Amino acid sequence: MDVPFTSPAPREHHRRRIVPGITLATPTRKVIVVPATSTGRKGRVRHPVCELIATRRIAKGWSQCELATKLHAMSGNDSVTREEVSRWERGKRIPGPYWRQWLSNALDTSCHELELAAAVARNHRRCQDD
């Protein structure tokens, strides 16, 4: 008696919650950018701070650990770690004014651009909470 071939049930993969504005990159997967943008008064697209930090860091070819090390060297403050950079890039936390100043120096971007990006991230959070 022939038994029809059935494929095994698909495995349940652990899926990370993808937050808009995150850049995901791993050695085995291609880079994925989940867009979360806002349009400013003049019609320019504004990106949240998590996306801005990740794209600027990747453009410089730095790892999260390297960015944390550079921030530590520049500021003299050892409270920033790779884990904190990861939280910023995943949108779990928004860097405060102190770290935004140092990030602007490290990533060669203006403080104003980081302030606007932080405002977009805060607005995005408020919209998710409603």
C-alpha contacts under 8 A as a table, 3 or more apart, distances in Angstrom:
res1	aa1	res2	aa2	distance
18	I	22	I	7.31
18	I	34	V	7.77
19	V	22	I	6.03
19	V	34	V	7.42
19	V	90	R	6.80
19	V	91	G	7.02
20	P	34	V	5.12
20	P	35	P	5.62
20	P	36	A	4.89
21	G	33	V	6.83
21	G	34	V	5.20
21	G	35	P	4.97
21	G	36	A	4.66
21	G	37	T	7.40
21	G	47	H	7.27
21	G	48	P	6.39
21	G	50	C	6.37
21	G	51	E	4.93
21	G	91	G	7.77
22	I	33	V	5.96
22	I	34	V	5.63
22	I	35	P	7.49
22	I	50	C	6.42
22	I	51	E	5.39
22	I	54	A	7.51
22	I	89	E	6.44
22	I	90	R	5.78
22	I	91	G	7.37
23	T	31	V	6.79
23	T	32	I	5.71
23	T	33	V	4.57
23	T	34	V	6.60
23	T	51	E	6.44
23	T	54	A	6.33
23	T	55	T	7.18
23	T	89	E	7.72
24	L	31	V	5.60
24	L	32	I	5.20
24	L	33	V	6.50
25	A	29	R	6.42
25	A	30	K	6.13
25	A	31	V	4.54
25	A	32	I	6.61
26	T	29	R	5.22
26	T	30	K	6.90
26	T	31	V	7.30
27	P	30	K	7.66
36	A	47	H	6.62
36	A	48	P	7.03
37	T	45	V	6.34
37	T	46	R	5.55
37	T	47	H	4.81
37	T	48	P	6.71
37	T	120	V	7.76
38	S	45	V	5.70
38	S	46	R	4.95
38	S	47	H	6.42
38	S	120	V	6.66
39	T	42	K	7.83
39	T	43	G	5.49
39	T	44	R	5.47
39	T	45	V	4.48
39	T	46	R	5.61
40	G	43	G	5.24
40	G	44	R	5.29
40	G	45	V	6.22
40	G	46	R	6.35
41	R	44	R	7.30
46	R	116	L	7.54
46	R	117	A	6.62
46	R	120	V	7.04
47	H	51	E	6.43
47	H	52	L	6.50
47	H	117	A	5.71
47	H	120	V	6.75
47	H	121	A	7.98
48	P	51	E	5.62
48	P	52	L	6.41
48	P	116	L	7.99
48	P	117	A	4.46
48	P	118	A	6.08
48	P	119	A	7.58
48	P	120	V	5.12
48	P	121	A	4.68
49	V	52	L	4.95
49	V	53	I	6.05
49	V	88	W	7.73
49	V	89	E	7.72
49	V	91	G	7.89
49	V	94	I	7.20
49	V	114	L	6.35
49	V	117	A	4.40
49	V	118	A	5.03
49	V	120	V	7.44
49	V	121	A	6.19
50	C	53	I	5.45
50	C	54	A	6.29
50	C	88	W	5.52
50	C	89	E	4.21
50	C	90	R	6.18
50	C	91	G	5.32
50	C	94	I	7.56
50	C	121	A	7.64
51	E	54	A	5.20
51	E	55	T	6.04
51	E	89	E	6.43
52	L	55	T	5.38
52	L	56	R	6.08
52	L	114	L	7.81
52	L	117	A	7.28
53	I	56	R	5.36
53	I	57	R	6.01
53	I	88	W	7.75
53	I	89	E	6.42
53	I	107	L	7.78
54	A	57	R	5.21
54	A	58	I	6.10
54	A	89	E	5.72
55	T	58	I	5.19
55	T	59	A	6.00
56	R	59	A	5.04
56	R	60	K	6.37
56	R	107	L	6.15
57	R	60	K	5.26
57	R	61	G	6.41
57	R	62	W	5.57
57	R	63	S	7.26
57	R	64	Q	7.71
57	R	67	L	7.24
57	R	107	L	6.74
58	I	61	G	4.86
58	I	62	W	5.85
58	I	63	S	7.34
59	A	62	W	7.75
60	K	107	L	7.95
62	W	65	C	7.90
62	W	66	E	5.70
62	W	67	L	6.37
63	S	66	E	5.08
63	S	67	L	6.37
64	Q	67	L	5.17
64	Q	68	A	6.25
64	Q	82	R	5.35
64	Q	85	V	6.12
64	Q	86	S	6.83
65	C	68	A	5.10
65	C	69	T	6.15
65	C	81	T	7.10
65	C	82	R	4.70
66	E	69	T	5.00
66	E	70	K	6.15
67	L	70	K	5.10
67	L	71	L	6.15
67	L	82	R	7.70
67	L	85	V	7.71
67	L	106	A	7.78
68	A	71	L	5.10
68	A	72	H	6.14
68	A	80	V	5.97
68	A	81	T	5.34
68	A	82	R	5.56
68	A	85	V	6.69
69	T	72	H	5.05
69	T	73	A	6.15
69	T	81	T	7.65
70	K	73	A	5.04
70	K	74	M	6.07
70	K	106	A	7.09
71	L	74	M	5.17
71	L	75	S	5.90
71	L	76	G	7.88
71	L	77	N	7.83
71	L	80	V	7.33
71	L	102	W	6.51
71	L	103	L	7.16
71	L	106	A	6.90
72	H	75	S	5.37
72	H	76	G	5.28
72	H	77	N	5.26
72	H	78	D	5.24
72	H	79	S	7.73
72	H	80	V	6.69
73	A	76	G	5.46
73	A	77	N	7.66
74	M	102	W	7.37
75	S	102	W	6.89
77	N	80	V	7.15
78	D	81	T	7.50
80	V	84	E	6.01
80	V	85	V	7.40
81	T	84	E	5.18
81	T	85	V	6.47
82	R	85	V	5.09
82	R	86	S	6.15
83	E	86	S	4.95
83	E	87	R	6.25
84	E	87	R	5.00
84	E	88	W	6.32
85	V	88	W	5.10
85	V	89	E	6.24
86	S	89	E	5.07
86	S	90	R	6.07
87	R	90	R	5.17
87	R	91	G	6.14
87	R	92	K	5.03
87	R	93	R	5.60
88	W	91	G	5.25
88	W	92	K	6.09
88	W	93	R	5.07
88	W	94	I	5.68
88	W	95	P	6.50
89	E	92	K	7.66
90	R	93	R	7.79
91	G	94	I	6.70
91	G	121	A	7.71
94	I	118	A	6.57
94	I	121	A	7.52
95	P	98	Y	7.83
95	P	99	W	5.78
95	P	100	R	6.01
95	P	118	A	7.80
96	G	99	W	5.55
96	G	100	R	6.07
97	P	100	R	4.96
97	P	101	Q	6.21
98	Y	101	Q	5.51
98	Y	102	W	6.87
99	W	102	W	5.10
99	W	103	L	5.92
100	R	103	L	4.89
100	R	104	S	6.03
100	R	111	C	6.74
100	R	114	L	6.47
100	R	115	E	7.58
101	Q	104	S	5.28
101	Q	105	N	6.65
101	Q	111	C	6.00
102	W	105	N	5.15
102	W	106	A	6.20
103	L	106	A	5.03
103	L	107	L	5.77
103	L	109	T	7.96
104	S	107	L	5.36
104	S	108	D	5.60
104	S	109	T	4.81
104	S	110	S	5.52
104	S	111	C	5.50
104	S	114	L	7.10
105	N	108	D	5.32
105	N	109	T	6.79
105	N	110	S	7.85
109	T	113	E	6.93
109	T	114	L	7.56
110	S	113	E	5.28
110	S	114	L	6.62
111	C	114	L	5.15
111	C	115	E	6.12
112	H	115	E	4.97
112	H	116	L	6.21
113	E	116	L	5.20
113	E	117	A	6.15
114	L	117	A	4.94
114	L	118	A	6.06
115	E	118	A	5.08
115	E	119	A	6.27
116	L	119	A	5.02
116	L	120	V	6.28
117	A	120	V	5.05
117	A	121	A	6.28
118	A	121	A	5.03
118	A	122	R	6.22
119	A	122	R	5.06
119	A	123	N	6.15
120	V	123	N	5.12
120	V	124	H	6.06
121	A	124	H	5.01
121	A	125	R	6.24
122	R	125	R	5.10
122	R	126	R	6.32
123	N	126	R	5.06
123	N	127	C	6.26
124	H	127	C	5.16
124	H	128	Q	6.35
125	R	128	Q	5.12
125	R	129	D	6.28
126	R	129	D	5.14
126	R	130	D	6.45
127	C	130	D	5.34
